[in-house]
């Protein structure tokens, strides 16, 4: 009869250590550095214990672009009233505009 081969299984002590560090919120890379257990293996044990594991960030991948704000068929939409000339007959023009840097203005 051929000898039975046993799959690589972590000791209970290592499993408990990985799960404890995961519960403390340690990232998988830090758990790997501290325990010597590969990130993929640690991730599997944490998921089995019900501890959420953050997905990889994905270097170079960007999230999909957000859609533009709602469009309007109103021709006046998006205009800034402060930039529009006033049609109010009682409105007054600006008092004085000076490009001089001196203050107070010389009279």
CNS distance restraints for C-alpha pairs under 8 A (distance, minus, plus):
assign (resid  10 and name CA) (resid  14 and name CA) 6.04 0.50 0.50
assign (resid  10 and name CA) (resid  15 and name CA) 6.24 0.50 0.50
assign (resid  11 and name CA) (resid  15 and name CA) 6.32 0.50 0.50
assign (resid  12 and name CA) (resid  16 and name CA) 6.11 0.50 0.50
assign (resid  13 and name CA) (resid  17 and name CA) 6.20 0.50 0.50
assign (resid  14 and name CA) (resid  18 and name CA) 6.18 0.50 0.50
assign (resid  14 and name CA) (resid  35 and name CA) 7.48 0.50 0.50
assign (resid  15 and name CA) (resid  19 and name CA) 6.16 0.50 0.50
assign (resid  15 and name CA) (resid  45 and name CA) 7.17 0.50 0.50
assign (resid  16 and name CA) (resid  20 and name CA) 5.95 0.50 0.50
assign (resid  17 and name CA) (resid  21 and name CA) 6.19 0.50 0.50
assign (resid  17 and name CA) (resid  35 and name CA) 7.74 0.50 0.50
assign (resid  18 and name CA) (resid  22 and name CA) 6.11 0.50 0.50
assign (resid  18 and name CA) (resid  31 and name CA) 6.68 0.50 0.50
assign (resid  18 and name CA) (resid  35 and name CA) 7.33 0.50 0.50
assign (resid  18 and name CA) (resid  42 and name CA) 6.31 0.50 0.50
assign (resid  18 and name CA) (resid  45 and name CA) 7.61 0.50 0.50
assign (resid  18 and name CA) (resid  46 and name CA) 7.48 0.50 0.50
assign (resid  19 and name CA) (resid  23 and name CA) 6.15 0.50 0.50
assign (resid  19 and name CA) (resid  42 and name CA) 7.99 0.50 0.50
assign (resid  19 and name CA) (resid  45 and name CA) 7.03 0.50 0.50
assign (resid  19 and name CA) (resid  46 and name CA) 5.80 0.50 0.50
assign (resid  19 and name CA) (resid  49 and name CA) 7.24 0.50 0.50
assign (resid  20 and name CA) (resid  24 and name CA) 6.42 0.50 0.50
assign (resid  21 and name CA) (resid  25 and name CA) 6.61 0.50 0.50
assign (resid  21 and name CA) (resid  26 and name CA) 5.69 0.50 0.50
assign (resid  21 and name CA) (resid  31 and name CA) 6.71 0.50 0.50
assign (resid  22 and name CA) (resid  26 and name CA) 5.37 0.50 0.50
assign (resid  22 and name CA) (resid  27 and name CA) 7.31 0.50 0.50
assign (resid  22 and name CA) (resid  28 and name CA) 7.82 0.50 0.50
assign (resid  22 and name CA) (resid  31 and name CA) 7.64 0.50 0.50
assign (resid  22 and name CA) (resid  46 and name CA) 6.59 0.50 0.50
assign (resid  22 and name CA) (resid  51 and name CA) 7.01 0.50 0.50
assign (resid  23 and name CA) (resid  51 and name CA) 6.78 0.50 0.50
assign (resid  26 and name CA) (resid  30 and name CA) 6.37 0.50 0.50
assign (resid  26 and name CA) (resid  31 and name CA) 6.47 0.50 0.50
assign (resid  27 and name CA) (resid  31 and name CA) 6.39 0.50 0.50
assign (resid  28 and name CA) (resid  32 and name CA) 6.07 0.50 0.50
assign (resid  28 and name CA) (resid  39 and name CA) 5.33 0.50 0.50
assign (resid  28 and name CA) (resid  42 and name CA) 6.94 0.50 0.50
assign (resid  28 and name CA) (resid  43 and name CA) 7.01 0.50 0.50
assign (resid  29 and name CA) (resid  33 and name CA) 6.19 0.50 0.50
assign (resid  29 and name CA) (resid  39 and name CA) 6.23 0.50 0.50
assign (resid  30 and name CA) (resid  34 and name CA) 6.08 0.50 0.50
assign (resid  31 and name CA) (resid  35 and name CA) 5.88 0.50 0.50
assign (resid  31 and name CA) (resid  36 and name CA) 7.63 0.50 0.50
assign (resid  31 and name CA) (resid  37 and name CA) 7.32 0.50 0.50
assign (resid  31 and name CA) (resid  39 and name CA) 7.42 0.50 0.50
assign (resid  31 and name CA) (resid  42 and name CA) 7.57 0.50 0.50
assign (resid  32 and name CA) (resid  36 and name CA) 5.00 0.50 0.50
assign (resid  32 and name CA) (resid  37 and name CA) 5.00 0.50 0.50
assign (resid  32 and name CA) (resid  38 and name CA) 5.41 0.50 0.50
assign (resid  32 and name CA) (resid  39 and name CA) 5.65 0.50 0.50
assign (resid  32 and name CA) (resid  42 and name CA) 7.52 0.50 0.50
assign (resid  33 and name CA) (resid  37 and name CA) 7.78 0.50 0.50
assign (resid  37 and name CA) (resid  41 and name CA) 6.59 0.50 0.50
assign (resid  37 and name CA) (resid  42 and name CA) 6.29 0.50 0.50
assign (resid  38 and name CA) (resid  42 and name CA) 6.15 0.50 0.50
assign (resid  39 and name CA) (resid  43 and name CA) 5.91 0.50 0.50
assign (resid  40 and name CA) (resid  44 and name CA) 6.31 0.50 0.50
assign (resid  41 and name CA) (resid  45 and name CA) 6.41 0.50 0.50
assign (resid  42 and name CA) (resid  46 and name CA) 6.11 0.50 0.50
assign (resid  43 and name CA) (resid  47 and name CA) 6.09 0.50 0.50
assign (resid  43 and name CA) (resid  53 and name CA) 6.63 0.50 0.50
assign (resid  44 and name CA) (resid  48 and name CA) 6.15 0.50 0.50
assign (resid  45 and name CA) (resid  49 and name CA) 6.23 0.50 0.50
assign (resid  46 and name CA) (resid  50 and name CA) 6.35 0.50 0.50
assign (resid  46 and name CA) (resid  51 and name CA) 5.16 0.50 0.50
assign (resid  46 and name CA) (resid  52 and name CA) 7.18 0.50 0.50
assign (resid  46 and name CA) (resid  53 and name CA) 7.10 0.50 0.50
assign (resid  47 and name CA) (resid  51 and name CA) 5.41 0.50 0.50
assign (resid  47 and name CA) (resid  52 and name CA) 6.33 0.50 0.50
assign (resid  47 and name CA) (resid  53 and name CA) 6.81 0.50 0.50
assign (resid  72 and name CA) (resid  77 and name CA) 6.76 0.50 0.50
assign (resid  73 and name CA) (resid  77 and name CA) 7.84 0.50 0.50
assign (resid  80 and name CA) (resid  84 and name CA) 6.89 0.50 0.50
assign (resid  86 and name CA) (resid  91 and name CA) 7.05 0.50 0.50
assign (resid  87 and name CA) (resid  91 and name CA) 7.99 0.50 0.50
assign (resid 100 and name CA) (resid 105 and name CA) 7.97 0.50 0.50
assign (resid 102 and name CA) (resid 106 and name CA) 7.88 0.50 0.50
